[in-house]
Amino acid sequence: MVKILVVDDEADLEILIKQKFRKRIREGEFEFYFALNGRQALEVLEDHSDLDLILSDINMPEMDGLTLLSKVKEKNSLLKTVIISAYGDMENIRTAMNLGAFDFITKPVDFRDLEITLDKTIQYRNQIKSTLKALRENNILKMYVDETVLNFMGNKELESSLMENETIVASVAFIDLVAFTKISENEEPNVVVGLLNEYFDLMVKEIIEQKGSVDKFIGDAVMAVFQGDNHFERAIRTALSIRDKMEEIPVFSAETNFRPEVSIGINAGEMVSGNIGSRSLKRLDYTVIGDTVNVSARLQSAAKPAQILVLESCAQEVKDLFEFQNMGEIKLKNKALPAKVFEVVKAIS
């Protein structure tokens, strides 16, 4: 239903409008409110903030239409106003248009012309509301979807192309909050969620700082992907920074003696990047998959609290930048042969 406020000191206009638009009023398409001057109109606006349109005369006692227009603009810039005035009052009509009036009609009122003008104004108003809704939804979407995914989607013109994938060389880090279930067992759910979000926010800031992207949140873990120059170095620097900042956080409660710690696995190499999921269900997950990713997850599972584990082959690539400790060979889940693993101790430079 479109709600329209008519402001005119000619009381007969209310009778005429109700008569001319009786069908659309009866069908629930239009709902009219009436005021005899600008002051009364502002009172109606206070009581009905959901008005869609104002139809206003210019020359009225107590408060004229131009003053009303300026005050409406201050209160609600999206509320559109159509001015009704005599043709000889063109100077005031021009002033009204400069103040933001959407359109005007002249007296004596041609009701067919009035109806066309109202429909045109309503259509424009609906377009603006639709655009704002899309912007709000887009901003909400950005809270749930990584910017990398949004850019990927924006570059795809056909639905079928969304199922395409590519092979990339990158680094993947799995960062897990150690023993977080201890908190879950002893605290209220809203406390647990708030705390988890706080820890995730800390991690994400460090990931973004090193130009990484969050692939997904998995329970109380984060999966991050680093592409481009020095991607493995940047992944390690992110992990060290997250570990150090977690160590600065005090014990959460004396009862649980919980102190947030992370175990981290990082691996680098080729992986497949693209949308994984069901086209029929229209559910896709933009992610990276492959043996490189799996090994990173296995390294995280093998890591102890505050440990950052990498493969020896990857550690050799950045041995001048970081200090490592040889952890020997470790049997990783679902891998036939044990892997030579190093622990990242600290950055050298």
C-alpha positions as CSV (number, residue, x, y, z in Angstrom):
1,M,0.0,0.0,0.0
2,V,1.2,3.5,-1.0
3,K,0.7,6.1,1.7
4,I,0.2,9.7,0.4
5,L,0.0,12.9,2.4
6,V,-2.1,15.7,0.7
7,V,-1.3,19.2,2.0
8,D,-3.7,21.9,0.8
9,D,-5.8,24.6,2.5
10,E,-8.7,23.9,0.1
11,A,-10.8,21.5,2.1
12,D,-12.7,20.5,-1.0
13,L,-9.6,18.8,-2.5
14,E,-9.9,16.0,0.1
15,I,-13.4,15.2,-1.1
16,L,-12.3,15.3,-4.8
17,I,-9.3,13.0,-4.2
18,K,-11.3,10.5,-2.2
19,Q,-13.8,10.4,-5.0
20,K,-11.4,10.2,-7.9
21,F,-9.2,7.5,-6.4
22,R,-12.0,5.6,-4.6
23,K,-11.3,2.4,-6.5
24,R,-7.6,2.3,-5.7
25,I,-8.4,3.2,-2.1
26,R,-11.0,0.5,-1.8
27,E,-8.6,-2.1,-3.3
28,G,-6.0,-1.1,-0.7
29,E,-3.5,0.3,-3.2
30,F,-3.6,3.9,-1.9
31,E,-4.1,5.4,1.5
32,F,-4.4,9.1,1.8
33,Y,-3.8,11.5,4.7
34,F,-4.7,15.2,4.7
35,A,-3.4,18.4,6.2
36,L,-4.5,22.0,5.7
37,N,-1.0,23.5,5.9
38,G,2.7,22.7,6.4
39,R,2.5,22.8,10.2
40,Q,-0.3,20.1,10.3
41,A,1.7,18.1,7.6
42,L,4.7,17.9,9.9
43,E,2.5,16.6,12.7
44,V,1.1,13.9,10.4
45,L,4.7,13.0,9.5
46,E,5.6,12.6,13.1
47,D,2.8,10.1,13.5
48,H,3.3,8.3,10.2
49,S,7.0,8.0,9.4
50,D,6.3,5.4,6.7
51,L,4.7,7.9,4.3
52,D,5.8,7.3,0.7
53,L,4.8,10.6,-1.0
54,I,3.7,14.2,-0.3
55,L,1.3,16.1,-2.6
56,S,1.6,19.8,-1.5
57,D,0.3,23.2,-2.4
58,I,2.7,26.1,-2.1
59,N,0.5,29.0,-0.8
60,M,-0.9,28.1,2.5
61,P,-1.4,29.8,5.9
62,E,0.8,29.2,9.0
63,M,3.5,27.3,6.9
64,D,3.7,27.4,3.1
65,G,4.7,24.5,0.9
66,L,8.3,25.8,0.3
67,T,9.0,25.8,4.0
68,L,7.5,22.4,4.4
69,L,9.6,21.1,1.5
70,S,12.8,22.3,3.1
71,K,11.9,20.7,6.5
72,V,10.8,17.4,4.9
73,K,14.2,17.3,3.1
74,E,15.9,17.6,6.5
75,K,13.8,14.8,8.1
76,N,13.7,12.3,5.2
77,S,15.5,12.9,2.0
78,L,13.9,9.8,0.4
79,L,10.4,11.1,0.8
80,K,9.3,12.5,-2.5
81,T,7.1,15.6,-2.9
82,V,4.9,16.6,-5.8
83,I,4.0,20.3,-5.9
84,I,0.5,21.5,-6.8
85,S,0.3,25.2,-7.8
86,A,-1.2,27.6,-10.3
87,Y,0.6,27.9,-13.6
88,G,1.2,31.6,-13.0
89,D,3.2,30.8,-9.9
90,M,6.1,29.4,-12.0
91,E,8.8,31.2,-10.0
92,N,7.7,29.4,-6.8
93,I,7.5,26.1,-8.7
94,R,11.1,26.6,-9.9
95,T,12.1,27.3,-6.3
96,A,10.3,24.1,-5.1
97,M,12.1,22.1,-7.8
98,N,15.5,23.5,-6.6
99,L,14.6,22.5,-3.1
100,G,14.1,18.9,-4.2
101,A,10.5,18.5,-5.3
102,F,10.2,15.5,-7.6
103,D,7.6,17.0,-10.0
104,F,4.7,19.5,-10.2
105,I,1.2,19.7,-11.5
106,T,-0.8,22.9,-12.1
107,K,-4.2,24.0,-10.9
108,P,-7.0,23.5,-11.8
109,V,-6.0,19.9,-11.2
110,D,-6.3,17.5,-14.1
111,F,-6.9,14.2,-12.1
112,R,-5.8,12.0,-15.0
113,D,-2.5,13.9,-15.1
114,L,-2.3,13.7,-11.3
115,E,-2.7,9.9,-11.4
116,I,0.0,9.6,-14.0
117,T,2.3,11.8,-12.0
118,L,1.6,9.9,-8.8
119,D,2.4,6.5,-10.5
120,K,5.6,7.9,-12.0
121,T,6.7,9.2,-8.6
122,I,5.8,6.0,-6.8
123,Q,7.7,4.0,-9.4
124,Y,10.8,6.1,-8.9
125,R,10.5,5.8,-5.1
126,N,10.3,2.0,-5.5
127,Q,13.4,1.9,-7.6
128,I,15.3,3.9,-5.0
129,K,14.1,1.6,-2.2
130,S,15.0,-1.4,-4.2
131,T,18.5,0.0,-4.8
132,L,19.0,0.7,-1.1
133,K,17.8,-2.8,-0.2
134,A,20.3,-4.3,-2.6
135,L,23.1,-2.2,-1.1
136,R,22.1,-3.2,2.4
137,E,22.0,-6.9,1.3
138,N,25.4,-6.5,-0.4
139,N,26.9,-5.1,2.8
140,I,25.4,-7.9,4.8
141,L,26.7,-10.4,2.2
142,K,30.2,-9.0,2.7
143,M,30.0,-10.0,6.3
144,Y,29.5,-13.6,5.3
145,V,31.4,-14.0,2.1
146,D,35.1,-13.2,1.6
147,E,35.9,-10.4,-0.8
148,T,37.9,-12.8,-3.0
149,V,34.6,-14.8,-3.6
150,L,32.6,-11.6,-4.3
151,N,35.2,-10.5,-6.9
152,F,35.2,-14.0,-8.4
153,M,31.4,-14.0,-8.7
154,G,31.3,-10.5,-10.1
155,N,33.6,-11.5,-13.0
156,K,31.4,-14.5,-13.9
157,E,28.7,-13.7,-16.4
158,L,27.2,-17.1,-16.9
159,E,25.9,-19.5,-14.3
160,S,27.7,-22.4,-15.9
161,S,31.1,-20.6,-15.6
162,L,30.6,-20.6,-11.8
163,M,31.5,-24.3,-11.8
164,E,34.9,-23.6,-13.5
165,N,38.1,-24.0,-11.5
166,E,41.8,-23.3,-11.8
167,T,45.0,-24.6,-10.5
168,I,47.0,-22.2,-8.4
169,V,50.2,-22.1,-6.4
170,A,49.5,-20.8,-2.9
171,S,49.9,-21.4,0.9
172,V,47.2,-22.7,3.2
173,A,47.1,-22.3,7.0
174,F,44.8,-24.1,9.4
175,I,44.7,-22.3,12.7
176,D,42.9,-24.1,15.5
177,L,41.9,-22.9,19.0
178,V,43.2,-25.6,21.3
179,A,40.8,-27.1,23.9
180,F,38.1,-24.6,23.2
181,T,35.5,-27.2,24.1
182,K,36.5,-26.7,27.7
183,I,34.9,-23.3,27.6
184,S,31.8,-24.7,25.7
185,E,31.2,-27.2,28.5
186,N,31.2,-24.6,31.3
187,E,29.8,-21.3,29.9
188,E,26.5,-20.1,28.4
189,P,26.2,-20.4,24.6
190,N,26.1,-16.6,24.2
191,V,29.4,-16.3,26.2
192,V,31.0,-19.0,24.1
193,V,30.0,-17.4,20.8
194,G,31.1,-14.0,21.8
195,L,34.5,-15.3,22.9
196,L,35.0,-17.3,19.8
197,N,34.1,-14.3,17.6
198,E,36.6,-12.2,19.6
199,Y,39.4,-14.7,19.0
200,F,38.4,-15.1,15.3
201,D,38.5,-11.3,14.9
202,L,42.0,-11.3,16.2
203,M,43.1,-14.0,13.7
204,V,41.4,-12.4,10.8
205,K,43.1,-9.0,11.3
206,E,46.5,-10.7,11.2
207,I,45.5,-12.7,8.1
208,I,44.3,-9.5,6.3
209,E,47.5,-7.7,7.4
210,Q,49.5,-10.2,5.4
211,K,47.1,-10.0,2.4
212,G,45.7,-13.4,3.0
213,S,42.0,-14.4,2.7
214,V,39.8,-16.4,5.0
215,D,38.6,-19.4,3.1
216,K,36.2,-20.6,5.9
217,F,35.6,-21.0,9.6
218,I,35.4,-24.6,10.7
219,G,34.1,-25.0,14.2
220,D,36.8,-23.3,16.3
221,A,39.4,-23.2,13.5
222,V,40.2,-20.9,10.6
223,M,41.4,-21.9,7.2
224,A,43.3,-19.1,5.4
225,V,44.8,-18.9,1.9
226,F,47.8,-16.8,0.8
227,Q,48.5,-16.2,-2.9
228,G,51.0,-14.1,-4.8
229,D,54.5,-13.1,-4.1
230,N,56.1,-14.6,-0.9
231,H,52.9,-16.4,0.0
232,F,54.6,-19.0,2.2
233,E,56.6,-16.3,4.1
234,R,53.4,-14.2,4.6
235,A,51.5,-17.3,5.9
236,I,54.3,-18.0,8.5
237,R,54.4,-14.4,9.6
238,T,50.6,-14.4,10.1
239,A,50.9,-17.6,12.2
240,L,53.6,-16.2,14.4
241,S,51.7,-13.0,14.9
242,I,48.5,-14.9,15.8
243,R,50.4,-17.1,18.2
244,D,52.1,-14.2,20.0
245,K,48.9,-12.2,20.3
246,M,47.1,-15.2,21.7
247,E,49.8,-15.6,24.3
248,E,49.2,-12.0,25.5
249,I,45.5,-12.8,26.3
250,P,45.0,-13.5,30.0
251,V,43.4,-16.6,31.5
252,F,39.7,-16.5,30.7
253,S,38.4,-17.7,34.1
254,A,39.9,-19.3,37.2
255,E,37.3,-22.0,37.1
256,T,38.3,-23.4,33.7
257,N,41.9,-22.1,33.8
258,F,41.4,-21.6,30.0
259,R,44.1,-19.6,28.2
260,P,43.6,-19.3,24.4
261,E,46.3,-21.1,22.4
262,V,46.5,-22.1,18.8
263,S,48.0,-25.1,16.9
264,I,48.8,-24.3,13.3
265,G,49.7,-26.2,10.2
266,I,50.9,-24.5,7.0
267,N,51.7,-26.0,3.6
268,A,52.5,-24.6,0.2
269,G,52.1,-25.9,-3.3
270,E,49.6,-26.5,-6.1
271,M,45.9,-26.7,-5.4
272,V,42.6,-26.4,-7.2
273,S,40.7,-23.2,-6.6
274,G,37.0,-22.9,-7.5
275,N,33.4,-23.5,-6.5
276,I,32.7,-26.9,-4.9
277,G,29.1,-28.0,-4.3
278,S,25.8,-28.9,-5.9
279,R,24.4,-26.9,-8.9
280,S,21.0,-28.6,-8.3
281,L,20.8,-27.5,-4.7
282,K,22.3,-24.1,-5.7
283,R,24.8,-24.4,-2.8
284,L,28.4,-23.7,-3.6
285,D,31.5,-23.2,-1.5
286,Y,34.3,-21.2,-3.1
287,T,37.5,-22.9,-1.7
288,V,40.8,-24.6,-2.5
289,I,41.2,-28.4,-2.5
290,G,44.0,-30.9,-3.1
291,D,46.8,-32.8,-1.4
292,T,48.6,-29.5,-0.4
293,V,45.5,-28.4,1.5
294,N,45.0,-31.9,3.1
295,V,48.6,-32.0,4.4
296,S,48.2,-28.5,5.9
297,A,45.2,-29.8,7.9
298,R,47.1,-32.9,9.0
299,L,50.0,-30.8,10.2
300,Q,47.6,-28.7,12.3
301,S,46.2,-31.9,13.8
302,A,49.7,-33.1,14.7
303,A,50.7,-29.7,16.2
304,K,50.7,-29.2,20.0
305,P,49.5,-26.0,21.6
306,A,51.5,-22.9,20.4
307,Q,53.2,-25.0,17.7
308,I,53.4,-24.1,14.0
309,L,54.3,-27.0,11.8
310,V,55.5,-27.1,8.2
311,L,57.1,-29.6,5.9
312,E,60.9,-29.7,5.6
313,S,60.7,-29.0,1.9
314,C,58.8,-25.8,2.5
315,A,61.0,-24.7,5.4
316,Q,64.1,-24.9,3.2
317,E,62.6,-22.2,1.0
318,V,62.5,-19.6,3.8
319,K,65.4,-20.9,6.0
320,D,67.1,-17.5,5.9
321,L,64.0,-15.7,7.2
322,F,62.9,-18.0,10.1
323,E,64.3,-20.2,12.8
324,F,63.1,-23.8,12.6
325,Q,63.4,-26.8,14.9
326,N,63.6,-30.3,13.3
327,M,60.8,-32.4,14.6
328,G,61.9,-35.5,12.6
329,E,59.5,-37.7,10.8
330,I,55.8,-37.7,11.7
331,K,53.1,-40.0,10.4
332,L,50.3,-37.9,9.0
333,K,46.8,-39.3,8.8
334,N,45.9,-41.0,5.5
335,K,49.5,-40.6,4.2
336,A,51.4,-43.7,3.3
337,L,54.8,-42.4,4.2
338,P,55.9,-40.3,7.2
339,A,56.7,-36.7,6.5
340,K,59.7,-34.7,7.6
341,V,58.4,-31.9,9.7
342,F,59.8,-28.7,11.1
343,E,58.5,-26.4,13.8
344,V,58.6,-22.6,13.2
345,V,60.3,-21.1,16.2
346,K,60.6,-17.4,15.4
347,A,61.3,-14.9,12.6
348,I,65.0,-14.0,12.0
349,S,64.3,-10.9,10.0
